[in-house]
């Protein structure tokens, strides 16, 4: 089925579906890290895989080479898209997690096939995760906002309505397909400090997971992420402590910072961000030096 391999999953109870893709809708790996934490914490089992040959241009999204720690052999890691199912015995519903890499091509086919795989599970809710650069200082809590085009869902979860117009990514295309199938749909968006150009941001990942509490009806287990948050903040603070330009820039963001009251939506573009090219370069140099 156009590269999709789906193993039937029986007996899922009104599952909640969480969707995260690296790429346009993910700053660093914030959303896919949140999805992976759910997969690990709830012992989710994979039931869907996608052949990357069907949806990627490998000169644009290149596979990665790594050394296997056990064998010492070189291993190729291809961009993947997968879905997992978890039983939640202490809840009235189960959980499905879709985690992957934004494809390069055939977005309509990809999203329609994904929707066809999810529909038979009769999901009670679909929630997409987004992480966007924002004028947020790393010294403050990461703001998470949400949106839904369904007024009932917006009221239920205290969400806004996305008014965004402009370029979109695979999440935006998936929203369009899911809406056309009348699947109940919401989106949560984390505002990530725009000057921290790093792959991982544990505080933002934790903020998204905690924002899922009313969606899941329980607190997602955070595992080692809390300690990773503390270590991340210490690392950033220590790296920037002696750089007056960075300290003053962060202080300016702190003075201007207010937590957003209304969601920007699944394809939210941040408000106009302060110019920070020199700050970003300084941070990159400092963090590299503190690895």
C-alpha positions as CSV (number, residue, x, y, z in Angstrom):
1,X,0.0,0.0,0.0
2,X,2.4,2.7,-1.3
3,X,5.1,1.6,1.1
4,X,2.9,1.3,4.2
5,X,3.1,-2.0,6.1
6,X,0.4,-2.2,8.7
7,X,-0.1,-5.1,11.2
8,X,-3.7,-5.2,12.4
9,X,-4.2,-4.2,16.0
10,X,-7.2,-5.6,17.7
11,X,-9.1,-4.4,20.7
12,X,-7.9,-0.9,21.1
13,X,-10.3,1.2,23.1
14,X,-11.1,4.6,21.6
15,X,-7.4,5.4,21.2
16,X,-6.0,8.8,21.4
17,X,-3.5,9.4,18.6
18,X,-0.4,11.5,19.1
19,X,1.5,12.6,15.9
20,X,5.0,14.1,15.7
21,X,7.3,14.6,12.7
22,X,10.8,16.0,12.6
23,X,11.3,18.7,10.0
24,X,9.2,21.9,9.3
25,X,7.0,21.5,12.4
26,X,9.7,20.5,14.9
27,X,12.5,22.7,16.2
28,X,15.4,20.4,16.8
29,X,13.9,17.1,17.9
30,X,11.4,18.4,20.5
31,X,8.2,16.7,19.3
32,X,9.7,13.4,18.2
33,X,11.5,13.2,21.5
34,X,8.1,13.6,23.3
35,X,6.7,10.9,21.1
36,X,9.6,8.6,21.8
37,X,9.1,9.2,25.5
38,X,5.5,8.1,25.2
39,X,6.5,5.0,23.3
40,X,9.1,4.0,25.9
41,X,7.1,4.9,29.0
42,X,4.0,3.0,27.9
43,X,5.8,0.1,26.3
44,X,4.1,0.7,23.0
45,X,4.4,-1.9,20.2
46,X,5.1,-1.0,16.6
47,X,2.3,-1.8,14.1
48,X,3.1,0.4,11.1
49,X,6.2,1.1,9.1
50,X,6.8,3.1,5.9
51,X,9.3,2.3,3.2
52,X,11.5,5.4,2.9
53,X,12.2,4.7,-0.8
54,X,8.6,5.8,-1.5
55,X,8.7,9.2,0.1
56,X,12.3,10.6,0.4
57,X,14.9,12.1,-1.9
58,X,18.0,10.9,-0.2
59,X,20.2,13.7,-1.5
60,X,17.9,16.0,0.4
61,X,17.2,13.9,3.5
62,X,20.3,11.8,3.8
63,X,20.6,8.6,5.7
64,X,23.0,8.6,8.6
65,X,26.0,6.4,9.3
66,X,26.7,5.3,12.9
67,X,29.0,2.8,14.5
68,X,27.2,-0.1,16.3
69,X,28.4,-0.1,19.9
70,X,28.2,-3.9,20.2
71,X,29.7,-5.0,16.9
72,X,31.8,-1.9,15.9
73,X,30.2,-2.2,12.4
74,X,29.0,0.7,10.4
75,X,25.2,0.9,10.3
76,X,23.0,3.0,7.9
77,X,20.0,4.6,9.6
78,X,17.3,5.5,7.1
79,X,14.6,8.2,7.7
80,X,11.7,6.4,9.2
81,X,8.0,6.8,9.8
82,X,6.3,4.4,12.3
83,X,3.3,4.0,14.4
84,X,3.0,2.3,17.8
85,X,0.1,1.2,20.0
86,X,0.0,1.1,23.8
87,X,-2.7,-0.4,26.1
88,X,-3.5,1.9,29.0
89,X,-5.2,-0.4,31.6
90,X,-5.8,2.4,34.1
91,X,-7.6,4.6,31.5
92,X,-10.8,4.4,29.5
93,X,-8.8,4.7,26.3
94,X,-5.6,3.4,24.7
95,X,-2.8,5.2,22.9
96,X,-1.4,5.4,19.4
97,X,1.8,7.2,18.7
98,X,2.9,8.2,15.2
99,X,6.6,9.3,15.0
100,X,8.6,10.0,12.0
101,X,10.5,12.3,9.6
102,X,8.8,14.7,7.3
103,X,8.8,13.2,3.8
104,X,10.3,15.0,0.8
105,X,7.7,13.9,-1.8
106,X,4.2,12.5,-2.3
107,X,2.7,14.2,0.7
108,X,-0.9,13.7,-0.4
109,X,-0.3,10.0,-0.8
110,X,1.6,9.7,2.5
111,X,-1.1,11.5,4.6
112,X,-4.0,9.7,2.9
113,X,-2.3,6.3,3.6
114,X,-1.6,7.3,7.2
115,X,-5.3,8.4,7.6
116,X,-6.4,5.1,6.1
117,X,-4.3,3.2,8.6
118,X,-5.7,5.2,11.6
119,X,-9.4,5.3,10.7
120,X,-10.1,1.6,11.5
121,X,-8.8,2.2,15.0
122,X,-11.7,4.5,15.7
123,X,-9.6,7.2,17.4
124,X,-11.5,9.3,20.0
125,X,-9.0,12.2,19.4
126,X,-6.0,13.0,17.3
127,X,-3.4,15.4,18.7
128,X,-0.5,16.7,16.6
129,X,2.7,18.1,18.3
130,X,4.6,21.1,17.0
131,X,7.6,23.0,18.2
132,X,8.3,26.5,16.9
133,X,11.0,29.1,17.5
134,X,9.7,31.9,19.8
135,X,11.0,34.9,21.7
136,X,11.1,32.8,24.8
137,X,14.0,33.0,27.2
138,X,15.5,29.7,28.4
139,X,15.2,31.0,32.0
140,X,11.4,30.9,31.8
141,X,8.9,28.0,31.4
142,X,8.4,26.9,27.8
143,X,5.0,28.1,26.8
144,X,2.6,25.6,25.1
145,X,-0.5,26.7,23.3
146,X,-3.1,24.7,21.4
147,X,-5.7,25.1,18.8
148,X,-8.7,23.3,17.2
149,X,-11.1,24.1,14.4
150,X,-13.8,22.2,16.3
151,X,-15.5,24.6,18.8
152,X,-16.4,21.8,21.1
153,X,-12.9,20.5,21.4
154,X,-11.6,24.1,21.7
155,X,-13.9,24.6,24.7
156,X,-13.2,21.2,26.2
157,X,-9.4,21.7,26.2
158,X,-9.4,25.5,26.5
159,X,-7.8,26.0,23.1
160,X,-7.8,28.8,20.5
161,X,-8.4,28.7,16.8
162,X,-5.6,28.8,14.4
163,X,-5.7,31.9,12.1
164,X,-2.4,31.1,10.4
165,X,-2.1,31.4,6.6
166,X,1.1,30.7,4.7
167,X,3.6,27.9,4.0
168,X,2.9,24.6,5.7
169,X,4.6,21.2,6.4
170,X,3.5,17.6,6.6
171,X,1.5,18.4,9.8
172,X,-0.6,21.0,8.0
173,X,-1.3,18.5,5.1
174,X,-2.2,15.8,7.6
175,X,-4.6,18.1,9.4
176,X,-6.3,18.8,6.1
177,X,-6.8,15.0,5.4
178,X,-7.8,14.2,8.9
179,X,-10.4,17.0,9.0
180,X,-11.9,15.8,5.8
181,X,-12.4,12.4,7.4
182,X,-14.1,14.1,10.4
183,X,-11.6,12.8,12.9
184,X,-11.5,14.9,16.1
185,X,-8.4,17.0,15.9
186,X,-6.3,19.3,18.1
187,X,-2.8,20.6,18.0
188,X,-0.3,21.6,20.7
189,X,2.6,24.0,20.0
190,X,5.7,24.6,22.2
191,X,7.5,27.9,21.8
192,X,11.2,27.1,21.9
193,X,13.9,29.8,22.5
194,X,14.8,30.8,19.0
195,X,18.4,31.5,19.8
196,X,19.2,28.0,21.0
197,X,20.0,26.2,17.8
198,X,20.5,22.8,19.3
199,X,19.1,19.3,18.4
200,X,17.6,18.5,21.7
201,X,15.7,20.7,24.2
202,X,14.5,18.7,27.1
203,X,12.6,21.6,28.8
204,X,10.5,22.0,25.6
205,X,9.9,18.2,25.4
206,X,8.8,18.1,29.0
207,X,6.5,21.1,28.5
208,X,4.8,19.3,25.6
209,X,4.4,16.1,27.6
210,X,2.9,17.9,30.6
211,X,0.5,19.7,28.2
212,X,-0.7,16.3,27.2
213,X,-2.1,15.6,30.6
214,X,-5.7,16.7,30.0
215,X,-5.6,15.0,26.6
216,X,-4.4,11.6,28.0
217,X,-6.2,11.9,31.3
218,X,-3.0,11.1,33.2
219,X,0.5,12.5,33.6
220,X,2.8,11.1,31.0
221,X,5.8,9.5,32.8
222,X,8.8,11.7,32.3
223,X,11.6,9.2,33.1
224,X,15.0,10.8,33.0
225,X,13.8,13.9,31.2
226,X,13.5,16.0,34.4
227,X,17.2,15.4,35.2
228,X,18.0,16.1,31.6
229,X,16.2,19.5,31.9
230,X,18.2,20.5,34.9
231,X,21.5,19.5,33.1
232,X,20.4,21.4,30.0
233,X,19.7,24.6,31.8
234,X,22.9,24.4,33.8
235,X,24.9,23.8,30.6
236,X,23.3,26.8,28.8
237,X,23.7,29.0,31.9
238,X,27.3,28.1,32.4
239,X,28.1,28.5,28.7
240,X,26.7,32.0,28.6
241,X,27.6,33.3,32.1
242,X,30.7,35.3,31.0
243,X,29.3,36.6,27.7
244,X,27.7,40.0,28.4
245,X,26.1,40.2,25.0
246,X,24.2,37.0,25.6
247,X,23.3,37.8,29.2
248,X,21.9,41.2,28.2
249,X,19.9,39.6,25.3
250,X,18.3,37.0,27.6
251,X,17.5,39.8,30.1
252,X,15.7,41.7,27.3
253,X,13.7,38.6,26.5
254,X,12.9,38.1,30.1
255,X,11.6,41.7,30.4
256,X,9.4,41.2,27.3
257,X,8.2,37.7,28.0
258,X,4.6,37.0,28.6
259,X,3.0,33.6,28.2
260,X,0.7,33.5,25.1
261,X,-3.0,33.4,25.9
262,X,-4.1,32.1,22.5
263,X,-2.8,29.4,20.3
264,X,-1.2,30.1,16.9
265,X,-2.1,26.7,15.5
266,X,-0.5,23.6,14.0
267,X,1.5,25.6,11.5
268,X,2.0,28.6,13.7
269,X,4.6,31.1,12.6
270,X,6.2,32.8,15.6
271,X,5.6,36.5,16.2
272,X,8.4,38.6,14.7
273,X,11.5,37.5,16.5
274,X,14.3,39.8,17.7
275,X,17.3,39.8,15.4
276,X,19.9,37.5,17.1
277,X,22.3,36.3,14.5
278,X,25.3,37.1,16.6
279,X,23.7,35.7,19.7
280,X,22.9,32.4,18.0
281,X,26.5,32.1,16.7
282,X,27.8,32.9,20.1
283,X,25.6,30.3,21.7
284,X,26.5,27.7,19.1
285,X,30.2,28.3,19.7
286,X,29.8,28.2,23.5
287,X,27.7,25.1,23.6
288,X,30.1,23.3,21.3
289,X,32.9,24.3,23.6
290,X,31.0,22.9,26.6
291,X,30.2,19.4,25.1
